[in-house]
């Protein structure tokens, strides 16, 4: 059933208030420092297809043992995780953290632990550094030229962790960044290399001081005006206002004639309570189709489109937000002939949706612009075994710009879910030009801190202390990633769904030239709503975990330990428990009979002493799992048992620890052996 969304047209022909100066620099080879500052608020520029030679990349402290072997065509140590102390090379007592050829501009600097050691930035082969200060001073919002608290900030002041600087540092020919001992651990430097022939100024303290008013304007906008269109009132802007009721299965639609651009979508969904809200925002779908293309470029559950999930979680960023009064998305979405906006109710209940769609004429021909794409998916995309643990957030082909993701994580067993790096492969790269240091680092915080935060370009909008639901986002505005032929963005997902029940749902946003390949198809409603409620147990190491045991139970990959050979190269691993705690596992037995049962377990210096039970009957004597090295045991006899076909219960009780052991009371089981007794 189709329903046309009706609206009252409000024409706003006001004079432009210039919050962001839309300059001709987009089409020129000369960028002033003010042009670069203005890009921090310029959402229209994202729709411009990149020039040949334009690229965005990142230097970071990722573990250098992760490599691509061009001879074998395979990835080596791809899951390496010693990401803190790495750098390019030493020059005397100094460590080289980054080096780039210009013309270019650093946009983002991040650290998890910036300390008092000095970090120097040398530009354009100058003998004296343009910036020379303790690394921690880059991030406290107090030290010139970075004394703008919404551009330079330590999330520790918000009760979270992570140090961020978003600030343009341009160079014409070259950039080299060095650090002295004591600089800290973990770093990112994100930079754009402009097309050849582009002219940019060389950054200096005096250049920043000359443009202090422009920097202050951006800082103030981030502090006070998030949720407003940063371009200000636009000539010819129209606002479509309405309130639609959608019965189950109903579709409401609106068609706009071009050439124009949607500049804002605002709205809300009326619901009864939190649970009803979480269902509704995944079962209502926003679809937008540009210029009679065969498939919608926007297909996304409504809540995820506004940047958070599940349900309504209040926050503000430059591009998206949810407040008590309204939700907003300010992506600039140009089209040449027409745009068809559809709202689809795949819920079983009627839904009320007040909305507002703002659109305006293009200020340039559509040629050279890309279509806005926004797709929701739960992955995964198939990858070769040597690419583990990569999880694909976006894969696309054509010419365009990557503009970021919102990641919804369901983590039922708790513990840190995000021990994994982001990796961006641009235009067929075999080794990624962006290689990160951890999932939380990509989203701008640190040390898996379960705290909420919100800033202009990134936020953690929901968390349940890392157990349950988490929602994090990062929008690439000044640091959008251009590509000419293809793009793949991955994030490492160390814990498979069958190990810990951990699930990712990703909303990816990007611009793509007409004719580009967007492979994402609609996801059935049963696979996107309340899937977290279906996971009553989780499988680990081939066992089914019963109930909610104390501590943390998951599968541990054992390939890095040389003290044994584990079946399937993994084990069920129980940690964070204490004496008298119990773990129950469901064990399938295929046929009835009498069986001699043995267990193959793991021993290590931090493992405990355990007593096993099978169907409530004591199975063997207490087993001391202490060993100085990590090994797996020979089969340990547990006794002879009469067992029927079906599931049985193996109970593990921690009864203590060897005096030589580190008292962590860990437990690991590889597999059980059932030998039939005639």
C-alpha positions, 0 to 999 in steps of 0.5 A, spaced: 500 500 500 502 506 498 501 513 501 503 520 499 507 524 504 503 530 504 507 537 506 506 544 507 512 548 503 515 553 507 519 557 502 526 560 505 529 566 501 533 569 506 540 572 505 545 567 506 549 567 513 555 565 512 557 560 517 561 556 512 564 560 506 563 556 500 569 558 496 571 557 489 577 553 492 573 546 490 575 547 483 581 551 483 588 549 485 590 554 490 587 553 497 588 558 502 588 556 510 581 559 511 579 554 505 582 549 509 579 551 516 572 552 512 572 544 510 571 542 517 564 545 517 563 544 509 558 538 508 557 540 501 564 538 499 563 531 500 559 530 494 564 532 490 568 526 486 575 526 488 580 529 483 585 524 480 591 524 485 587 526 491 588 521 497 587 520 504 591 515 509 594 514 516 600 513 519 599 509 526 603 505 531 600 499 528 604 492 529 609 492 524 609 484 524 602 484 520 605 484 513 603 482 506 607 477 502 607 479 495 610 472 493 605 468 496 599 473 495 598 472 503 597 476 509 602 474 515 601 475 522 594 479 520 592 479 527 598 482 530 596 486 536 602 489 539 600 496 537 602 501 542 610 502 541 611 502 534 614 507 529 617 507 522 625 508 524 630 511 529 634 517 527 639 518 533 634 518 539 628 520 536 623 516 533 620 517 526 612 517 527 610 519 520 612 522 513 609 524 507 610 528 501 605 534 499 601 538 497 597 535 503 594 537 510 594 533 517 587 533 519 586 528 525 591 527 531 589 521 536 593 518 542 591 513 547 597 515 552 600 522 550 605 523 555 611 529 556 616 527 551 616 532 545 613 531 538 616 535 533 612 537 526 617 539 520 614 542 514 617 543 507 624 541 509 625 547 514 630 546 519 626 548 525 619 545 526 613 548 525 610 545 532 615 543 538 611 541 544 610 535 549 605 530 546 600 531 551 599 538 550 597 537 543 590 535 546 589 539 552 585 545 549 590 550 552 596 550 548 597 555 542 596 554 537 591 548 539 587 552 544 580 551 542 577 546 547 572 543 541 578 542 536 583 539 542 580 535 547 582 529 552 575 525 553 578 523 560 575 530 562 568 527 559 569 521 564 571 517 558 578 516 555 582 518 548 586 524 546 584 528 540 586 533 535 582 536 529 586 541 526 588 543 519 596 543 519 598 544 511 604 543 507 606 544 500 612 539 499 613 535 505 612 533 512 616 529 517 613 528 525 618 525 530 618 524 537 623 523 543 623 518 548 617 519 553 612 521 548 607 515 550 604 510 547 599 509 541 598 514 535 594 516 529 596 522 524 590 522 518 592 526 512 590 528 505 594 528 499 591 533 494 592 532 487 598 534 484 599 542 482 595 544 488 597 550 492 597 550 500 600 554 505 605 552 509 603 551 517 606 556 522 604 559 529 603 566 526 599 563 520 594 560 525 594 566 529 592 570 523 586 566 522 584 565 529 577 568 528 576 562 523 578 557 528 574 560 533 568 560 529 569 552 528 570 551 535 564 555 537 559 552 532 562 545 535 560 547 542 553 551 541 550 549 534 550 542 532 544 540 529 544 546 525 545 546 518 552 549 518 551 552 511 546 557 514 540 558 510 540 557 503 537 561 497 531 557 494 530 552 500 524 549 501 522 545 507 517 539 507 513 538 513 508 533 515 506 527 519 504 520 517 501 514 520 503 508 517 499 501 518 503 495 517 506 493 510 504 501 508 509 505 504 509 513 504 513 516 499 515 523 497 518 525 490 522 531 489 524 534 482 531 536 481 536 538 480 536 540 487 539 537 494 536 534 500 540 538 505 536 535 512 532 530 514 529 531 521 523 527 524 521 522 530 518 516 531 512 515 536 513 509 540 510 506 547 516 504 551 523 503 550 522 495 548 517 498 543 522 503 540 527 498 539 523 494 535 520 500 531 526 503 529 529 497 526 522 495 522 521 502 519 526 503 513 528 509 509 529 508 502 531 514 497 532 513 490 536 518 485 534 519 478 531 513 476 536 508 478 534 501 479 536 500 486 535 505 492 542 508 494 539 509 501 536 503 505 537 503 512 533 502 518 530 509 521 534 509 527 540 507 524 540 512 519 540 517 525 546 515 527 545 510 533 542 503 535 538 500 538 532 505 540 533 513 541 539 515 544 540 522 545 547 525 542 549 531 537 554 530 532 556 535 526 552 530 521 547 526 525 544 527 532 538 525 536 535 530 541 528 529 546 525 534 540 527 531 534 532 527 530 536 530 524 541 528 519 544 533 515 548 529 509 548 533 503 544 529 498 544 532 490 540 529 485 540 531 477 532 529 475 528 527 481 529 523 488 524 518 491 523 518 498 520 512 501 518 510 508 516 503 509 513 500 515 515 492 516 512 492 523 506 489 526 504 495 529 501 502 526 507 507 526 506 515 527 512 519 524 512 526 524 518 529 519 521 535 515 525 534 509 529 540 507 532 541 500 535 547 496 537 548 488 544 546 487 549 551 486 553 548 481 552 543 475 550 536 478 556 533 473 562 531 478 558 530 484 556 523 487 550 520 489 549 519 497 549 512 499 547 509 506 546 502 507 545 497 513 548 490 514 550 485 518 555 482 514 560 478 513 563 479 507 567 472 505 575 473 505 580 469 505 583 465 511 589 469 512 585 475 512 582 473 519 580 477 523 578 482 518 570 484 518 568 488 512 564 495 514 564 497 506 565 494 500 564 498 493 566 500 486 567 506 482 569 513 484 567 516 490 568 518 498 568 514 504 564 518 509 564 514 515 560 508 519 556 507 525 557 500 528 552 497 533 555 491 537 551 486 541 556 483 546 552 478 550 557 475 554 561 482 556 568 483 556 572 487 551 569 486 544 573 491 540 580 489 540 581 490 532 584 495 528 581 499 522 584 497 515 582 501 509 584 498 502 583 504 496 583 502 489 586 495 489 591 496 494 594 490 497 596 493 503 591 498 507 593 505 506 590 506 513 591 501 518 589 502 525 591 500 532 584 498 535 576 499 534 576 504 540 581 508 537 578 508 530 572 511 534 576 516 537 576 514 545 581 509 548 582 503 553 575 500 551 572 505 556 565 504 557 563 511 557 558 515 553 561 521 549 559 526 543 564 530 539 563 533 532 565 527 528 565 521 533 561 519 539 559 513 543 552 514 544 550 507 547 553 502 552 552 497 557 558 497 560 561 493 554 556 487 556 550 488 551 549 493 546 554 498 544 553 504 539 559 508 536 560 512 530 565 516 526 564 521 521 569 522 516 568 530 514 575 533 513 578 526 512 573 523 507 577 517 504 577 518 496 577 513 491 577 512 484 576 505 482 574 501 489 574 502 496 574 496 502 573 498 509 574 493 514 575 493 522 578 487 526 572 482 529 576 478 534 570 474 537 566 470 532 559 470 533 559 462 535 564 464 540 561 469 544 555 471 541 558 478 539 554 481 533 556 487 529 551 491 525 554 497 520 551 503 517 556 505 512 555 512 509 559 514 502 558 518 496 559 514 489 559 516 482 553 514 477 554 507 475 558 505 481 557 498 484 553 498 491 552 491 493 548 491 499 541 489 498 535 489 503 536 485 509 529 481 512 526 484 518 527 478 522 535 478 521 535 486 523 530 486 529 531 483 536 536 478 533 539 479 540 533 476 544 534 470 540 541 468 543 539 464 549 546 460 549 552 461 545 557 456 542 564 456 544 569 450 542 564 446 540 560 446 547 553 450 548 554 454 555 548 453 559 545 459 563 549 465 565 555 463 568 560 468 572 566 471 569 567 470 561 566 464 557 569 464 550 573 461 544 580 462 545 585 461 538 591 457 540 595 458 534 600 462 538 602 457 543 607 452 542 606 447 548 601 443 544 596 442 538 589 443 540 583 440 536 581 445 531 586 450 534 582 453 539 579 451 546 573 453 550 576 459 555 573 461 562 576 467 565 574 472 571 571 467 575 573 465 583 573 459 587 566 455 588 564 458 581 561 453 576 560 453 569 555 448 566 556 446 558 551 442 554 554 436 551 551 432 545 551 424 545 549 421 539 547 414 541 545 410 548 551 406 551 556 405 557 562 410 555 569 411 558 570 419 558 576 423 558 577 430 558 583 434 554 584 440 558 589 446 558 594 447 563 598 454 564 601 458 570 594 462 571 590 456 571 586 453 577 584 447 580 577 444 578 572 438 579 568 436 574 561 433 574 557 429 569 550 429 569 551 431 577 555 425 578 563 427 580 567 425 574 574 424 577 578 427 582 580 435 582 585 436 576 590 441 578 591 445 571 598 449 573 604 449 568 609 454 567 608 454 560 601 453 556 600 446 554 594 441 552 594 435 556 593 428 554 586 425 555 585 425 563 580 419 565 574 422 568 570 415 569 565 410 566 558 413 565 551 410 562 549 415 558 543 416 553 542 419 546 541 426 547 544 432 551 548 431 557 551 436 562 558 437 564 559 442 570 566 445 572 567 447 579 573 451 581 576 449 587 582 452 588 589 454 585 596 451 586 601 455 590 605 456 584 600 459 580 598 466 579 591 466 582 587 467 576 583 461 576 582 460 569 580 454 565 580 451 558 577 445 555 579 442 548 575 436 547 572 430 551 573 423 549 567 418 549 570 411 548 564 405 548 565 400 553 562 393 551 
